[in-house]
């Protein structure tokens, strides 16, 4: 029986070596590997079972030959694999590559039109000497209202006009907040980027010359001109002897830099709690007056709230809608297009 076992081993080695040598690609080589070296039903595994029929005195020699054949078959497989890999990806089972064909262009991403607009606004205002500043999107009532001279009874503080997080934390069906939140200061998603101005003035003495750009949140029903989340650019300048004329000059230079032509700016009287006097700004573009945003001289109460002396310094602030500027620039009529994630729309920018 030992002779038959050794003969089977020699035959298996010859067949395996021939099969590995004949494999023309990776798929054929893998099929041959499974046939001869498969862990479950490989032919080497089947021949190995014949070792149990060999006489006890012949088993050491038969076992040694089994190990030699196994090692030889594995070496033959490795050699065949190296041969195919050196021949290229097509021989190894990969996709064929024609070097004579032109290259395939890569589809690269691009910035969202709102992000592009924000970067351009930062660049324009940077040339006018304004430094970008950032602040949290989750705010407390002091920074979002009180320090901006918005009293408790002001309609802008209505819970129906803001995203108060404490109300959401109370959960559906409960009339009061959880016990650990009853005495905590209410938090809300900021409704304006003016909160950044307060935070900067609290830690920085005059002069101050900043812009803040970012997301703000108001529970507006989504339509062509409104969205519950949008972006604002807020500008602030605090120094000695700042005037409305300075404000108008800055806004005109900004509008000219963004729209690429000489733009006229006009002021209309308005009211905002944190500026006095307050104005609405319009710019004349494409033969008509278009609403620009709100602005005005910083109210003395706001200066006092951050520790500034209104007798020593003055300043102006202005707020502009980023989506509105982007829509005017590109002729977009519906703000919801920015947030549909429609690649066909976004690829235009």
Secondary structure, 3 states (H helix, E strand, C coil): CHHHHHHHHHHHHHHHHHHHHHCCCHHHHHHHHHHHHCCCCCHHHHHHHHHHHCCHHHHHHHHHHHHHHHHHHHHHHHHHHHHHHHCCCCCCCCCCCCCCCCCCCCCCCCCCHHHHHHHHHHHHHHHCCCEEECCCCEEEHHHHCHHHCCCCCCHHHCHHHCCEHHHHHCCCCCCCCCHHHCCCCCEEECCCCHHHHHHHHHHCCCCEEEEEEEEEECCCCCCCCCCCEEEEEEEEEEECCCCHHHHHHHHHHHHHHHHCCCCEEEEEEEEECCEEEEEEEEEEECCEEEEEEEEEEECHHHHHHCCCCCCCCEEEEEEEEHHHHHHHHHCCCCHHHHHCCCHHHHCCC
